[in-house]
Amino acid sequence: MTVKKYEGSAGGWGALLSTTKHLVKSENVSRNIRNLLKTNQDKGFDCPGCAWGESEEKSRFRFCENGAKAVNWEATSRRVTPEFFQQHPVSWLTQQSDYFLEYQGRLSHPVQYNRETDCYEAVSWQQAFMLIAKHLNTLEHPNQAEFYTSGRASNEAAFLYQLFVRKFGSNNFPDCSNMCHEASGIGLKQAIGVGKGTVTLEDFEHADAIFVFGQNPGTNHPRMLDTLRQASRRGAAIVTFNTLKERGLERFTNPQSPKEMLTDGSTQISQCYFTPKLGGDMAVVRGMVKALFVIDNAELDAGRSSLFDQTFIAEHTQGGAEYLKAVEATPWNEITEQAGLSQSEIEQAAAIYRQSKRVIITWAMGITQHKHSVKTIQEIANLQLLFGQLGRQGAGLCPVRGHSNVQGDRTMGIDEKPSAAFIESISSAFDFQAPLASGHNTVEAIKAMLSGESKVFIGLGGNFAAATPDTSLTQRALSSCSLTVNIATKLNRTHLVPGQDSLILPCLGRTDVDMQASGAQSITVEDSFSMVHASAGVVESDIGEMRSEPAIIAGIAEATLGKQPIDWSWVIEDYSRIRDLIAKAIPGFTGMNRKIKQPGGFYLGNSAAERQWQTASKKAEFIQHDLPVHLLPANLRELSNDPVFVLQTMRSHDQYNTTIYGFEDRYRGISGERKVLFVNEDDIAALGMENNQLVDIESLWPDGVERKVFGFKLVAYDIPAGNIAAYFPETNPLVAIDGKGDLSDTPISKAIPVVLSTAVLKSNKIDIVSA
């Protein structure tokens, strides 16, 4: 392992060289180059990575470095065959790294676990479908099954999945949204009546200021950097609040800009970059509002106009006066202590906001994975409402989603708490009564499997065992099931935690040509800006026994339900038939088959962006919350006499969610290892430890369960004192199952209380090299 400070900008030659390296490592360089040229293009396929949108500007290259990794990773010619499983028992595979598992290639045949041999063995598709149907149809109640969904599932797959499960009789839809942006959906729906962002990609071209909270686009959604670059170059102010200094939010070199590349130039992204404490963002926004409220009062006292948009407030909102009373009553010392920023720093940010007529506020999981995340998002909404920043071009609210169709899945009905209107629409369109009671979210599903309440787990994509909190407990929950089913492109950790019966069903990926009875098919996805567009695979390769996700779901549904409530086999012959069903049942999709033929697809619209508020009052709601009493509750600090730190989990630059592409975290200067812990230099000294030392990490939770990971290397880093950071999924075992957000149940993966100790066992995988 080496640690060396990265001095360059994000993007640039580093991104180009990394992309080239991954291309060279692939089995067919020329083919994969052709694949990349079809990425995010009209009549091409949607990148299997992030959900950032596409501009209307024509470009030969519409992929980023990490998108190129995702495409190459999926389009490999390596295959995991039944022979592979015969040679590698599950007990042996369990000892291998996540990188090793996925690097073996694409799953080629459906397989079933044989407990006697400890190996997966080939099984026919029909045998697999009948086994699933047998388990489902012998349950005492439909709610004894859990139906998990990854954000990479297409609209067509998600729609068929929810229709099948609701006809089966359950709303048990734990999904990846529960672990990332659930707080955004809940917070925004209560405040403005819709649980999505209100901006389009075009709005970034007109914003005077963009406030970025709790995200690292340079790694997690790099195409956002080009959007920010363009905004910066035309003079928009970009203000960032993020606990770590991330290079992509400091400066960026566009690999598609010959001038910047040849001159080693770059564009400054953030005009101001603040590093608040983990969880301190709500206090930051409260402080900005307090600073602006003081100025507003002074303006009114001087006989001038209000700083706030009083016309908008009067016509479109309620609760503003009560909210401002709470702001006025919040003392500055409480704000600055929680924020970890000075009053002058917060006032500096407020001054930029005040000078900007059109403001976008954008955020990601640095905001959503805290106990008070819903409150923080509603505090952000309050600020925007005071200035009428909704329903205005170049302004609004923008939660940045992760997976490329995580928002589309929710639109299609992957929701354990569906609205009454959605249930009524499905019931009416397909002539059956869909279940009304709420189902299980991800945390509830884990607990239900662990207790024996749920007996069947079906995963449509994803890597449930690695992505979820409390890893050991989650694995016990899965192994307690009578049946586990995983629909996947590649081997992953979840497949190694079989229930009594267990199936792995290999599916096509985004890059693959999907050939059905009527010919090659396209699917659709929805990006973070409510744009729905078509995606058609271009890779013609040996797919073995792989089937598409819609075809697999249809096969399970028909084996379980027969031809109810639709003819499952018939709709799979031509996906336009699925889209006709979507148009029949879901508002906004009328004429879907015609609309997706338009370059760039079509916009679903957003009621809040049109200043139509789907709340009980029919107005946007100022929602007032007190700041948390403590960012780290006293009862947790009292569990140890040692110094207690707050740990956030995060991705490296060489990964996407639980998929590990390699061992380079270029922008943070880490190479060759993932078991590292980023710590403030003064904190290392105060502990009496040294940079490069190995430590064990133990989390604190009042349930008597020991949660500990071992052999992490200390790396001195620019991070606020008391805050530390490490990669997931390696540190997911530290997230207690009951450590979850208020109202959202999202695991608090950015707010884990931990203590550090000198490593008992030094990992032989770590070669300590001085920076």
C-alpha positions in Angstrom: 0.0 0.0 0.0 1.2 3.5 -0.8 -0.1 6.9 0.4 0.9 9.9 -1.6 -0.9 13.2 -1.7 -2.6 13.9 -5.0 -1.7 17.3 -6.4 -3.5 17.4 -9.7 -7.1 18.3 -10.6 -9.9 15.8 -11.0 -10.4 14.5 -14.5 -7.6 15.3 -16.9 -4.8 13.0 -17.8 -5.4 10.9 -14.7 -8.9 10.0 -15.8 -7.9 9.4 -19.3 -5.0 7.1 -18.3 -7.2 5.2 -15.9 -9.9 4.7 -18.6 -7.2 3.5 -21.0 -5.8 1.1 -18.3 -9.2 -0.5 -17.8 -9.7 -0.8 -21.5 -6.4 -2.5 -21.9 -7.3 -4.9 -19.1 -10.5 -5.9 -20.9 -10.5 -8.8 -23.2 -11.5 -7.0 -26.4 -10.2 -3.4 -26.6 -11.7 -2.4 -30.0 -15.1 -3.8 -29.1 -15.2 -2.0 -25.7 -14.2 1.3 -27.4 -17.2 0.9 -29.7 -19.3 0.2 -26.6 -18.2 3.4 -24.9 -19.1 5.4 -28.0 -22.7 4.1 -27.6 -22.9 5.0 -23.9 -25.6 7.5 -23.1 -26.2 8.1 -26.8 -29.4 8.2 -28.8 -30.0 4.6 -30.0 -27.4 3.4 -27.5 -27.5 2.2 -23.9 -27.8 4.1 -20.7 -24.7 3.9 -18.5 -25.1 1.3 -15.8 -23.5 3.7 -13.4 -25.0 6.9 -12.0 -28.3 8.7 -12.6 -26.9 12.1 -13.8 -28.8 13.4 -16.8 -27.7 14.1 -20.4 -27.5 17.5 -21.9 -29.0 18.2 -25.3 -25.6 19.2 -26.6 -24.3 16.6 -29.1 -21.1 14.9 -28.1 -19.2 11.9 -29.3 -18.2 11.1 -25.7 -20.9 10.9 -23.1 -19.2 8.7 -20.5 -16.9 9.5 -17.6 -14.0 7.5 -16.2 -16.2 5.5 -13.8 -18.8 5.0 -16.4 -16.1 3.5 -18.6 -15.1 1.2 -15.8 -18.8 0.1 -15.4 -19.2 -0.6 -19.1 -15.9 -2.6 -19.4 -16.7 -4.5 -16.2 -20.1 -5.6 -17.5 -19.0 -6.3 -21.1 -16.3 -8.8 -20.1 -16.0 -12.1 -22.0 -15.1 -14.0 -18.8 -17.8 -16.4 -17.7 -18.8 -18.0 -14.4 -20.0 -21.4 -15.6 -21.4 -24.5 -13.7 -17.9 -25.9 -14.0 -16.5 -23.0 -12.1 -18.9 -23.7 -9.2 -18.1 -27.4 -9.2 -14.4 -26.4 -8.7 -15.1 -23.8 -6.1 -17.2 -24.6 -3.0 -19.1 -21.8 -1.4 -17.0 -22.2 1.8 -13.9 -21.5 -0.3 -15.5 -18.6 -2.2 -16.5 -17.0 1.1 -12.8 -16.5 1.9 -12.1 -14.6 -1.3 -12.4 -10.8 -1.7 -15.3 -9.0 -3.3 -13.0 -7.9 -6.1 -12.1 -11.6 -6.8 -15.7 -12.7 -6.9 -16.8 -10.1 -9.4 -13.6 -10.3 -11.5 -14.4 -13.9 -12.4 -16.9 -12.6 -15.0 -20.5 -12.9 -16.0 -22.8 -15.6 -14.6 -23.8 -17.8 -17.5 -26.3 -20.4 -16.3 -29.0 -20.7 -13.6 -27.6 -22.7 -10.6 -29.0 -24.1 -7.4 -27.1 -24.6 -4.2 -26.4 -28.2 -3.1 -25.9 -28.2 0.7 -24.4 -31.7 0.6 -21.6 -30.8 -1.8 -21.4 -27.1 -0.8 -21.5 -26.2 -4.5 -23.9 -24.5 -6.8 -25.0 -26.8 -9.6 -26.7 -26.3 -13.0 -30.5 -26.2 -13.1 -32.9 -25.5 -15.9 -34.9 -22.3 -16.0 -38.1 -24.2 -15.7 -36.9 -26.0 -12.6 -35.8 -22.7 -11.1 -39.1 -21.1 -11.7 -41.1 -24.1 -10.3 -38.9 -24.1 -7.2 -39.6 -20.5 -6.6 -43.3 -20.9 -7.2 -43.4 -23.9 -4.8 -41.9 -21.9 -2.0 -44.1 -18.8 -2.6 -47.3 -20.7 -2.9 -46.8 -22.7 0.3 -46.2 -19.7 2.5 -48.8 -19.1 5.1 -49.1 -15.4 4.0 -47.7 -13.4 1.1 -45.9 -11.1 3.5 -43.6 -13.9 4.4 -41.6 -13.1 1.3 -39.2 -10.2 0.7 -38.8 -8.8 -2.8 -35.7 -6.6 -3.0 -34.8 -4.3 -5.9 -31.6 -2.7 -7.0 -31.6 0.7 -8.6 -30.2 -0.7 -11.9 -33.4 -2.5 -12.8 -35.2 -1.0 -15.8 -38.6 0.6 -15.7 -40.0 -2.4 -17.6 -38.5 -4.9 -15.1 -39.6 -2.8 -12.1 -43.1 -2.5 -13.3 -43.5 -6.2 -14.0 -42.0 -7.0 -10.6 -44.3 -4.7 -8.6 -47.3 -6.0 -10.6 -46.4 -9.6 -9.9 -45.7 -9.0 -6.2 -48.9 -7.0 -5.6 -51.0 -9.7 -7.4 -49.2 -12.2 -5.2 -50.5 -10.1 -2.2 -47.6 -8.1 -0.7 -46.1 -4.7 -0.5 -42.8 -6.0 0.8 -40.5 -4.0 -1.4 -37.2 -3.3 0.4 -34.9 -1.6 -2.1 -31.7 0.4 -2.4 -33.7 3.7 -2.0 -34.2 2.7 1.6 -30.5 2.9 2.2 -29.7 6.1 0.3 -32.3 8.7 -0.6 -35.3 7.7 1.4 -34.9 10.8 3.5 -35.0 12.9 0.4 -38.3 11.4 -0.7 -40.0 11.7 2.7 -38.7 15.1 3.5 -39.6 16.7 0.1 -43.0 15.0 -0.1 -44.0 16.5 3.3 -42.6 19.9 2.4 -43.5 20.4 -1.3 -45.8 17.4 -2.1 -43.4 15.4 -4.4 -40.5 13.3 -3.3 -38.2 14.2 -6.3 -36.0 17.1 -7.2 -37.6 20.0 -8.9 -34.8 21.0 -11.3 -33.9 19.9 -14.8 -30.4 19.7 -16.2 -31.0 22.9 -18.1 -31.6 24.8 -14.9 -27.9 24.5 -14.1 -27.2 26.6 -17.2 -29.2 29.5 -15.6 -28.4 29.3 -11.9 -26.6 32.2 -10.3 -25.4 30.0 -7.5 -25.2 26.3 -6.8 -24.9 25.1 -3.2 -23.5 21.6 -2.9 -24.0 19.6 0.3 -22.6 16.2 1.3 -21.5 14.7 -2.0 -18.4 13.7 -4.0 -19.3 13.9 -7.7 -15.7 13.3 -8.8 -16.1 9.7 -7.7 -19.8 9.0 -7.5 -21.3 10.9 -10.5 -18.3 12.4 -12.4 -20.5 13.7 -15.3 -21.8 16.3 -12.8 -18.4 17.9 -12.8 -18.7 19.0 -16.4 -22.1 20.6 -15.5 -20.4 22.4 -12.5 -17.5 23.3 -14.7 -19.7 25.0 -17.3 -21.6 26.8 -14.5 -18.3 28.0 -12.9 -16.9 29.2 -16.2 -19.9 31.4 -17.0 -19.7 33.0 -13.5 -22.1 31.1 -11.3 -21.0 30.9 -7.7 -20.5 27.3 -6.4 -20.5 26.9 -2.6 -19.6 23.4 -1.2 -20.2 22.0 2.2 -18.5 18.6 2.6 -16.7 17.1 5.5 -13.8 15.9 3.3 -12.0 18.1 0.8 -12.8 16.2 -2.4 -10.6 17.2 -5.4 -13.5 17.1 -7.9 -15.2 19.9 -6.0 -12.0 21.9 -5.9 -10.9 21.9 -9.5 -11.6 19.9 -12.6 -9.9 19.3 -16.0 -12.3 18.3 -18.6 -10.8 15.4 -20.6 -12.8 16.5 -23.6 -11.3 20.0 -23.6 -8.1 20.0 -25.8 -7.1 23.3 -24.4 -7.2 22.3 -20.8 -5.6 18.9 -21.5 -2.7 20.4 -23.6 -2.0 23.2 -21.2 -2.5 21.2 -18.1 -5.2 23.7 -17.2 -8.2 23.3 -15.0 -11.4 25.0 -13.9 -12.0 26.1 -10.3 -15.2 24.5 -9.2 -16.0 25.8 -5.7 -15.8 29.5 -5.0 -16.0 28.6 -1.3 -15.4 25.2 0.2 -16.5 24.6 3.8 -15.9 21.4 5.9 -18.6 21.1 8.5 -18.8 18.3 11.1 -20.5 15.1 10.1 -24.2 15.8 10.6 -23.6 19.6 11.0 -25.3 20.6 7.7 -28.7 21.3 9.3 -27.0 23.8 11.6 -25.2 25.3 8.6 -28.5 26.0 6.9 -30.2 27.2 10.1 -27.3 29.6 10.5 -27.6 30.9 6.9 -31.3 31.5 7.4 -30.6 33.3 10.8 -28.0 35.5 9.1 -30.4 36.4 6.3 -33.3 37.0 8.7 -31.2 39.5 10.6 -30.5 41.4 7.3 -34.2 41.1 6.4 -35.3 42.7 9.7 -32.7 45.5 9.2 -34.0 46.2 5.6 -37.6 46.4 6.9 -36.6 48.7 9.8 -35.0 51.0 7.2 -38.2 51.1 5.2 -36.9 48.9 2.4 -38.3 45.8 0.8 -38.1 42.5 2.4 -35.2 40.2 1.5 -37.6 37.3 1.3 -40.1 36.7 -1.5 -43.1 37.7 0.5 -45.5 37.4 -2.5 -44.4 33.7 -3.0 -44.6 33.1 0.7 -48.1 34.5 1.0 -49.5 32.8 -2.1 -47.8 29.4 -2.0 -46.7 28.5 1.6 -47.8 28.2 5.1 -45.9 27.9 8.4 -43.2 30.5 7.6 -43.8 32.7 10.6 -43.5 29.9 13.0 -40.4 28.6 11.3 -38.7 32.0 11.5 -39.5 32.3 15.2 -37.7 29.0 15.7 -34.7 30.3 13.7 -34.6 33.5 15.8 -34.7 31.5 19.0 -31.7 29.3 18.0 -28.6 30.8 19.5 -25.5 31.2 17.4 -23.3 29.3 19.8 -25.5 26.2 19.3 -25.4 26.7 15.5 -21.6 27.0 15.3 -20.9 24.2 17.8 -22.9 21.8 15.7 -21.9 23.0 12.3 -18.2 23.0 13.1 -17.9 26.3 11.3 -17.6 29.9 12.5 -20.4 32.4 12.4 -18.4 34.5 9.9 -18.0 31.4 7.6 -21.8 30.8 7.7 -22.5 34.5 7.1 -20.1 34.4 4.1 -22.2 31.6 2.5 -25.4 33.5 3.3 -24.0 36.6 1.6 -23.4 34.6 -1.6 -27.0 33.2 -1.4 -28.4 36.7 -0.9 -26.6 38.0 -4.0 -28.0 35.3 -6.2 -31.4 35.5 -7.7 -31.5 31.9 -8.9 -30.2 29.2 -6.6 -30.0 25.4 -6.9 -29.3 23.4 -3.7 -28.0 19.9 -4.4 -27.2 17.1 -2.0 -26.4 13.3 -1.8 -25.8 10.7 0.9 -23.6 13.0 3.0 -27.0 14.5 4.0 -29.3 11.5 3.8 -27.5 8.9 6.0 -27.9 10.7 9.4 -30.4 10.3 12.2 -31.8 13.8 11.5 -31.6 13.6 7.6 -35.3 14.3 7.0 -35.1 17.4 9.2 -32.0 18.6 7.4 -33.6 18.2 4.0 -36.7 20.1 5.2 -34.4 22.9 6.5 -32.9 23.1 3.0 -36.4 23.3 1.6 -37.3 26.1 4.1 -34.4 28.2 2.9 -35.5 27.8 -0.7 -39.1 28.6 0.1 -38.2 31.8 1.8 -36.8 33.1 -1.4 -39.3 31.6 -3.8 -36.6 29.4 -5.4 -39.1 26.7 -6.6 -40.9 27.0 -9.9 -38.2 29.4 -11.1 -35.8 28.7 -14.0 -32.3 28.1 -12.8 -33.4 27.4 -9.2 -34.8 24.6 -7.1 -34.0 21.4 -5.1 -31.8 18.7 -6.5 -31.2 15.4 -4.6 -28.5 13.6 -6.7 -29.5 9.9 -7.0 -27.0 7.1 -7.2 -28.0 4.1 -9.4 -29.0 4.9 -12.9 -32.7 4.0 -12.4 -33.2 4.2 -8.7 -35.7 7.0 -9.2 -37.5 5.2 -12.0 -38.0 2.1 -9.9 -39.8 4.2 -7.3 -42.0 5.8 -10.1 -42.8 2.3 -11.3 -44.1 1.3 -7.9 -41.1 -0.2 -6.1 -42.3 1.3 -2.8 -43.2 -0.5 0.4 -45.5 2.4 1.3 -47.4 3.1 -2.0 -49.8 6.0 -2.1 -53.6 5.2 -2.1 -53.7 6.7 -5.6 -51.1 4.3 -6.9 -52.9 1.3 -5.4 -56.2 2.4 -6.8 -54.7 2.9 -10.3 -53.0 -0.5 -10.3 -56.2 -2.2 -8.9 -58.4 -0.5 -11.5 -56.1 -1.1 -14.5 -55.6 -4.8 -13.8 -58.9 -5.7 -12.2 -57.7 -7.0 -8.8 -57.4 -5.4 -5.4 -53.8 -4.6 -4.7 -52.8 -4.8 -1.0 -53.3 -1.7 1.0 -51.1 -2.3 4.1 -47.5 -1.0 4.1 -44.8 -3.6 3.5 -41.2 -3.9 4.8 -38.4 -1.6 4.0 -34.8 -2.9 4.0 -34.2 -2.7 7.8 -37.6 -4.2 8.5 -37.0 -7.0 5.9 -33.7 -8.0 7.6 -35.4 -8.2 11.0 -38.3 -10.2 9.6 -36.0 -12.7 8.0 -33.9 -12.9 11.2 -37.0 -13.6 13.3 -38.5 -16.2 10.9 -41.4 -13.9 10.0 -40.2 -13.8 6.4 -39.0 -17.1 4.8 -38.3 -16.2 1.1 -35.9 -13.6 -0.2 -35.8 -12.6 -3.9 -33.2 -10.0 -5.0 -33.7 -8.3 -8.3 -30.1 -7.2 -8.7 -27.8 -5.7 -6.1 -25.6 -7.2 -3.4 -27.9 -7.3 -0.4 -25.5 -8.9 2.1 -22.7 -6.5 1.4 -24.7 -3.3 0.9 -26.9 -3.4 4.0 -26.0 -2.5 7.6 -24.9 -4.9 10.4 -23.3 -7.4 8.0 -23.1 -10.3 10.3 -26.7 -10.0 11.4 -27.9 -9.5 7.7 -26.0 -12.7 6.7 -27.7 -14.6 9.5 -31.0 -13.3 8.3 -30.5 -14.5 4.7 -29.2 -17.9 5.8 -32.4 -18.3 7.9 -34.6 -18.2 4.9 -36.1 -21.3 3.3 -35.3 -19.9 -0.1 -33.0 -17.2 -1.4 -33.0 -16.1 -5.1 -30.5 -13.7 -6.6 -31.0 -12.3 -10.1 -27.6 -11.0 -11.1 -25.0 -10.4 -13.8 -22.0 -11.3 -11.6 -21.0 -13.3 -8.6 -21.1 -11.4 -5.4 -21.1 -11.7 -1.6 -24.9 -12.3 -1.2 -24.7 -15.5 -3.3 -22.4 -17.0 -0.7 -25.1 -16.7 2.0 -27.6 -19.3 0.8 -30.9 -20.2 2.5 -32.0 -23.8 2.8 -32.8 -23.6 -1.0 -30.9 -21.1 -3.0 -30.8 -20.0 -6.7 -28.6 -17.7 -8.7 -30.3 -16.6 -11.9 -28.0 -14.9 -14.6 -29.4 -11.9 -16.3 -28.5 -9.6 -19.2 -26.8 -6.3 -18.4 -27.4 -2.8 -19.9 -24.7 -3.4 -22.5 -26.1 -6.7 -23.9 -28.4 -7.1 -26.9 -31.7 -8.2 -25.5 -33.3 -10.5 -28.2 -36.9 -11.6 -27.7 -39.5 -13.1 -30.1 -40.2 -9.8 -31.9 -36.5 -8.9 -32.2 -34.0 -6.7 -30.3 -35.6 -4.9 -27.4 -35.0 -1.6 -25.6 -35.8 -0.7 -22.0 -36.2 2.7 -20.3 -34.7 4.5 -17.3 -35.5 7.7 -15.5 -32.6 10.0 -14.4 -32.3 12.4 -11.5 -34.1 15.0 -13.5 -37.3 13.0 -14.3 -36.2 12.4 -17.9 -37.3 9.0 -19.2 -35.3 7.7 -22.2 -34.7 4.4 -24.0 -31.6 2.2 -23.6 -30.7 -0.6 -26.0 -27.7 -2.9 -25.6 -25.1 -3.2 -28.3 -22.9 -6.1 -27.1 -23.4 -9.3 -29.1 -21.5 -11.9 -27.1 -21.9 -15.4 -25.7 -24.8 -15.0 -23.3 -25.0 -18.7 -22.4 -28.3 -19.2 -20.6 -28.7 -15.6 -19.5 -32.1 -14.0 -19.7 -33.3 -10.5 -19.4 -34.7 -9.2 -16.1 -38.2 -8.7 -17.5 -38.1 -12.3 -18.9 -36.9 -13.7 -15.5 -39.6 -11.9 -13.6 -42.3 -13.0 -16.1 -41.1 -16.6 -15.8 -41.4 -16.5 -12.0 -44.7 -14.7 -12.1 -46.3 -17.2 -14.6 -45.0 -20.2 -12.6 -46.5 -18.7 -9.4 -49.7 -17.1 -10.6 -50.4 -18.5 -14.0 -51.6 -15.9 -16.6 -52.8 -13.5 -13.9 -53.3 -10.6 -14.0 -51.7 -10.5 -17.4 -50.3 -13.0 -20.0 -46.7 -12.8 -18.8 -45.2 -14.7 -21.7 -47.0 -12.6 -24.3 -45.8 -9.2 -22.9 -42.2 -10.4 -22.9 -42.3 -11.1 -26.6 -42.2 -7.3 -27.2 -41.4 -4.8 -24.5 -43.6 -2.1 -26.1 -46.4 -4.2 -24.7 -45.0 -3.7 -21.2 -44.8 0.0 -21.9 -48.4 0.1 -23.0 -49.3 -1.4 -19.5 -47.2 1.3 -17.8 -49.0 4.0 -19.8 -52.3 2.5 -18.8 -51.5 2.5 -15.1 -49.1 5.2 -14.2 -49.7 9.0 -14.7 -47.3 10.8 -17.0 -46.6 7.8 -19.3 -49.4 8.2 -21.8 -47.9 7.7 -25.3 -44.7 6.2 -23.7 -43.8 4.1 -26.7 -44.0 7.2 -29.0 -42.3 9.6 -26.6 -39.1 7.4 -26.0 -38.4 7.6 -29.8 -37.5 11.3 -29.3 -33.8 12.0 -28.9 -33.2 12.4 -25.1 -36.6 10.9 -24.2 -39.3 12.8 -22.4 -39.8 14.8 -19.3 -42.3 13.5 -16.7 -42.8 16.9 -15.2 -42.8 17.9 -11.6 -45.8 19.4 -9.8 -43.7 21.4 -7.3 -41.7 22.9 -10.2 -45.0 24.1 -11.5 -46.0 25.5 -8.1 -48.7 23.0 -7.6 -48.4 21.6 -4.2 -49.6 18.0 -3.6 -49.8 18.4 0.2 -52.8 18.2 2.5 -53.0 22.0 2.6 -52.3 22.4 -1.1 -49.4 24.7 -0.2 -45.7 24.2 0.3 -45.0 23.7 4.0 -42.4 25.3 6.1 -41.6 22.5 8.5 -40.0 23.6 11.8 -37.6 21.4 13.7 -35.3 22.1 16.6 -31.6 21.3 16.0 -30.5 18.0 17.5 -29.6 18.2 21.1 -26.3 16.5 20.3 -24.9 15.3 16.9 -23.7 12.2 18.9 -26.2 11.4 21.6 -24.8 11.4 25.1 -26.0 7.8 25.8 -23.7 6.6 23.0 -20.7 8.6 24.2 -21.2 7.1 27.7 -20.7 3.6 26.4 -16.9 4.1 26.4 -14.3 6.0 28.4 -12.1 6.2 25.3 -12.3 9.1 22.8 -15.4 8.5 20.7 -15.2 9.4 17.0 -17.9 9.7 14.3 -17.2 7.5 11.3 -18.6 8.0 7.8 -18.5 5.2 5.3 -17.8 6.1 1.7 -16.7 4.9 -1.7 -13.2 4.8 -3.1 -12.6 6.1 -6.6 -12.2 2.6 -8.0 -15.6 1.3 -6.9 -19.3 1.8 -7.6 -21.5 0.9 -4.6 -20.2 -2.6 -3.6 -18.5 -3.3 -7.0 -14.7 -3.0 -6.6 -13.0 -2.2 -9.9 -9.5 -1.9 -8.4 -7.5 -0.6 -5.5 -6.8 3.0 -6.5 -8.4 5.9 -4.7 -6.5 8.4 -6.8 -7.8 11.7 -5.6 -7.3 10.8 -2.0 -3.8 9.5 -2.7 -4.4 5.8 -1.7 -3.0 2.9 -3.8 -3.1 -0.8 -3.3 -5.3 -1.2 -0.2 -8.9 -0.6 1.0 -8.6 -1.1 4.8 -7.6 2.4 5.5 -9.0 5.0 8.0 -8.8 8.7 7.3 -8.2 10.6 10.6 -7.3 14.2 11.5 -3.6 14.4 12.2 -4.1 16.1 15.6 -6.5 13.2 16.6 -3.9 10.7 15.8 -1.4 12.5 18.0 -3.9 12.9 20.8 -4.5 9.1 20.8 -0.8 8.5 21.2 -0.8 6.8 17.8 1.2 7.3 14.6 0.4 7.7 11.0 0.4 4.3 9.2 -0.3 2.5 12.4 -2.8 -0.4 12.3 -6.0 -0.1 14.4 -9.1 -2.0 15.1 -12.5 -0.1 15.0 -15.4 -0.9 17.3 -18.8 0.8 17.0 -20.9 1.7 20.0 -24.6 0.8 20.3 -26.6 0.1 23.5 -27.6 -3.5 22.6 -24.6 -5.4 24.0 -23.5 -6.7 20.6 -19.8 -6.4 19.7 -19.4 -4.9 16.2 -15.7 -4.7 15.3 -13.4 -4.6 12.2 -9.7 -5.3 12.3 -6.4 -4.1 10.9 -7.2 -0.7 9.4 -4.3 1.6 8.6 -4.4 5.2 9.9 -4.0 7.9 7.2 -3.6 11.5 8.3 -6.1 13.5 6.3 -7.8 16.9 6.1 -11.0 16.1 8.0 -12.6 17.9 11.0 -11.3 16.7 14.4 -13.5 14.0 15.9 -14.6 12.8 12.4 -13.1 9.9 10.6 -13.9 8.1 7.3 -13.4 4.6 5.8 -14.6 2.6 2.8 -17.7 0.5 2.6 -18.6 -2.4 2.5 -15.6 -3.1 4.7 -17.0 -1.0 7.5 -20.7 -1.9 7.1 -20.4 -4.4 9.9 -20.1 -1.4 12.2 -23.6 0.0 11.3 -26.1 -1.3 14.0 -29.4 -2.5 12.5 -31.2 0.0 14.8 -28.9 2.9 13.9 -31.3 4.5 11.5 -32.7 7.9 10.5 -35.8 9.3 12.1 -38.8 8.9 9.8 -36.7 7.4 7.0 -35.3 4.2 8.6 -32.2 4.8 6.4 -29.0 3.3 8.1 -26.9 6.1 9.6 -23.8 5.2 7.7 -22.4 8.7 7.9 -22.8 8.9 11.7 -21.4 5.8 13.3 -20.0 6.2 16.8 -16.7 4.3 17.2 -13.6 3.9 19.3 -10.2 3.0 18.1 -7.6 0.6 19.5 -4.2 -0.6 18.5 -4.7 -3.6 16.2 -4.4 -7.0 18.0 -3.8 -8.9 14.8 -1.8 -7.1 12.1 -3.1 -8.0 8.6 -0.5 -9.6 6.4 -2.2 -8.1 3.4 -0.9 -4.6 4.3 2.5 -3.5 3.2 3.2 -0.2 5.0 5.0 2.2 2.7 5.7 5.8 3.7 4.1 8.5 1.7 
